[in-house]
Amino acid sequence: MQATALNRPELERYLRRVQDRWRLDAAFLGGAAVADEHRAPTQRERGPEYVAVLVSDAFDEVPWLERVYVAGSLWDGHEMGAPVDVHCYTQAEFARKSASMPAVHDAVWQGLNLLSDN
């Protein structure tokens, strides 16, 4: 897949759509498309094009599968050029998952902080 610039206006719209439903404490975007923007080598295992990590204590009241389904349905894969792998966690869940899941860890440490990079 050829690297293209991230559709930042659509990322902002996605973030607003999510925030219309839940107050976010943190939001990160990682994945192959973000790595491309950071000039990662082309000869690598790509993995998902986009990985969104959304953190909100409001998720505590929502079953995990429902959070992921709703947050994923708000993503416009046509506008972004690919689907997203969504991770929705409370702050306590996020603390555990960011240490144990490489995709979450990479999105946080090598991806975009959507709440501060916009």
N, C-alpha and C positions, 0 to 999 in steps of 0.2 A: 504494500500500500504506500502511496506517495504521501510524504509529509505535507500538511497544509497548516496555515495559521489557524489557531483556535478562534472560534466564533465567540468573541468576548461579549458582544451585545446579547447573544442568545444565552450565554452563561449567566449574565446578570438577570435576564428574564426568568431563567430556571430558578435561580436563587430566590427571586421575588415570589414565584409561584409556590415554592416550598415554604417560605416564610409567611405566606398568607395562611398556611395551615398550622405551622409550628414555629415557635420562637427558637432560633438556632443559637447554640452556644459556640459552635465551631462548624466549619464546612471546608473540606479539602477536595481537590480534584487531582487525581493522578492517572496513570495509565500510559499506554504507548504514545498517544497523541501528544500528551504533555511532555513526555520524554523526548519526542521528536523536536518539540519547540525548544527544549533545553539542549538540543544538538547531540542527542545520544547516537551512538554508532548505528548504521543501518543494518549491519549483520548481527542481529540479536534476536532472541525469542521475544516476540512482541507482547503477548498476553492481551488482555482486554484493551481496547482503544481508550476507554474512559473508565475510571473508578472514582465514584463519588463517595465520600465519607461525611455523613451528616451526624452532628452531635446535638442532642437536645434532651433535657430532662423531661420535656413534654412527652417524649416517646414512652416514658414509664407507664402511661395509661393506655398505650396502644400495643396490641400484640405484634411481635416482631415481623411476621409475614405481612401483616397489613401495612406496617410502616414502609417496608421495602416495596411492596406493590404500589402504594400510593405515590411514594417519592419517585419510583421508576416510571410511573405513568405520566408524571409531569415533565419528564425529559423528552425533548423533541429530537429524536434520532435523525430525522431528515435534515433539520437545520444544523445539527452538530456533525453529521456525516457518519455516525456510528451509534450503536446502543451504548448504554452505561451499565456498569456493574455497581449497584447501589448498596451501601452499608449504612444502616441507621442505628445509632446507639445512644443510650443515655450516657452521662459522663462516667459513671462507674463501669459500664460495659466497655466504653471506649478505652478507658485506662487498661483494661485487660486485653482487649483485642489489638490495640496498637502495639503491644509488646509481643503478642503471639501470632498475629496474622501478617505475613509479609506484604500483601497487597495494601493493607491498611497502613502499616508502618511506612511503606514507600510513598503512599499518597501524602502522608503527613510530612515526611522529611524531605521528599524530592519533588513533590507536586506543588500545586498552587493553594494558597490559603485564600479561599473565596471571600471571606469576610474582611480581609485586610488588603488583598491584592487588587481589588476592584477600584 
